[in-house]
Amino acid sequence: MNTRPNTPGSRSNQADVRNPLLALPSAEAIRSLPEAARAALRAVLLDIRKDAQVRAEKCWRTHKAPMAAYWKAVAVYAGHTARVCR
Protein backbone atom coordinates (compact mmCIF):
# COMPACT_ATOMS: atom_id res chain seq x y z
CA MET A 1 0.00 0.00 0.00
CA ASN A 2 1.30 3.43 -0.90
CA THR A 3 1.29 5.63 2.19
CA ARG A 4 2.80 8.70 0.54
CA PRO A 5 0.43 11.65 0.18
CA ASN A 6 -0.51 12.78 -3.31
CA THR A 7 1.96 15.35 -4.48
CA PRO A 8 1.36 17.74 -7.38
CA GLY A 9 3.40 15.52 -9.70
CA SER A 10 1.95 12.22 -8.55
CA ARG A 11 0.46 9.82 -11.06
CA SER A 12 -3.08 10.06 -9.66
CA ASN A 13 -3.18 13.77 -10.45
CA GLN A 14 -2.59 13.19 -14.16
CA ALA A 15 -5.70 13.81 -16.24
CA ASP A 16 -5.33 10.67 -18.37
CA VAL A 17 -5.05 8.51 -15.23
CA ARG A 18 -8.16 9.99 -13.67
CA ASN A 19 -10.02 9.79 -17.02
CA PRO A 20 -8.53 7.09 -19.26
CA LEU A 21 -10.69 8.18 -22.19
CA LEU A 22 -8.50 11.26 -22.59
CA ALA A 23 -5.72 9.01 -23.89
CA LEU A 24 -7.84 7.67 -26.77
CA PRO A 25 -7.17 9.08 -30.26
CA SER A 26 -10.86 9.86 -30.72
CA ALA A 27 -10.83 12.16 -27.68
CA GLU A 28 -8.96 14.73 -29.75
CA ALA A 29 -11.60 14.41 -32.48
CA ILE A 30 -14.31 15.17 -29.93
CA ARG A 31 -12.38 18.20 -28.68
CA SER A 32 -12.12 19.52 -32.25
CA LEU A 33 -15.91 19.55 -32.73
CA PRO A 34 -17.67 22.92 -32.77
CA GLU A 35 -18.72 24.19 -29.34
CA ALA A 36 -22.43 23.67 -30.03
CA ALA A 37 -21.90 20.04 -31.04
CA ARG A 38 -19.76 19.36 -27.97
CA ALA A 39 -22.38 20.97 -25.72
CA ALA A 40 -25.18 18.87 -27.22
CA LEU A 41 -23.13 15.67 -26.95
CA ARG A 42 -22.19 16.51 -23.36
CA ALA A 43 -25.86 17.08 -22.46
CA VAL A 44 -26.85 13.68 -23.84
CA LEU A 45 -24.00 11.96 -22.03
CA LEU A 46 -24.87 13.63 -18.73
CA ASP A 47 -28.48 12.49 -19.16
CA ILE A 48 -27.26 8.94 -19.79
CA ARG A 49 -25.07 9.21 -16.69
CA LYS A 50 -27.95 10.38 -14.52
CA ASP A 51 -30.30 7.68 -15.84
CA ALA A 52 -27.67 4.97 -15.31
CA GLN A 53 -27.06 6.13 -11.73
CA VAL A 54 -30.78 5.88 -11.00
CA ARG A 55 -30.93 2.41 -12.56
CA ALA A 56 -27.88 1.28 -10.59
CA GLU A 57 -29.42 2.44 -7.33
CA LYS A 58 -32.72 0.69 -8.13
CA CYS A 59 -30.92 -2.55 -8.99
CA TRP A 60 -28.91 -2.34 -5.79
CA ARG A 61 -32.06 -1.84 -3.70
CA THR A 62 -33.72 -4.84 -5.37
CA HIS A 63 -30.66 -7.05 -4.74
CA LYS A 64 -29.57 -7.29 -8.36
CA ALA A 65 -25.90 -6.59 -7.79
CA PRO A 66 -24.60 -7.64 -11.24
CA MET A 67 -26.98 -5.24 -12.97
CA ALA A 68 -26.18 -2.53 -10.43
CA ALA A 69 -22.48 -2.92 -11.28
CA TYR A 70 -23.29 -2.76 -14.99
CA TRP A 71 -25.29 0.46 -14.67
CA LYS A 72 -22.66 1.98 -12.39
CA ALA A 73 -20.03 1.30 -15.07
CA VAL A 74 -22.29 2.86 -17.72
CA ALA A 75 -22.62 5.95 -15.53
CA VAL A 76 -18.87 6.23 -15.02
CA TYR A 77 -18.03 5.90 -18.71
CA ALA A 78 -20.76 8.35 -19.72
CA GLY A 79 -19.37 10.83 -17.19
CA HIS A 80 -15.80 10.34 -18.42
CA THR A 81 -16.92 10.87 -22.00
CA ALA A 82 -18.90 13.98 -21.04
CA ARG A 83 -15.77 15.43 -19.49
CA VAL A 84 -13.92 14.96 -22.78
CA CYS A 85 -16.55 17.27 -24.33
CA ARG A 86 -15.71 20.20 -22.03
C-alpha positions, 0 to 999 in steps of 0.5 A: 500500500502506498502511504505517501500523500498525493503530491502535485506531480503524482500519477493520480493527479494526471488527467489521463489517469483519472479519465482514461478516455483522454488518452484515446485518439478519438478524444482529440476528435471530440475536442475539435468539434464545434462548441455547439456540437460538444455541448449537445453531446455533453448534455446527452452523455450527462443524461445517460449518466444520470439515468444509469445512476438511478438504474444502478441504485434501483438494482442495488435496492432490489438485490440485483448486484450484477446489474447494479455494477453494470449500470454503475459502469455505464454511468462512469463511462458516460461521465468520463466521455462527457468530461472529454466534451468540455 
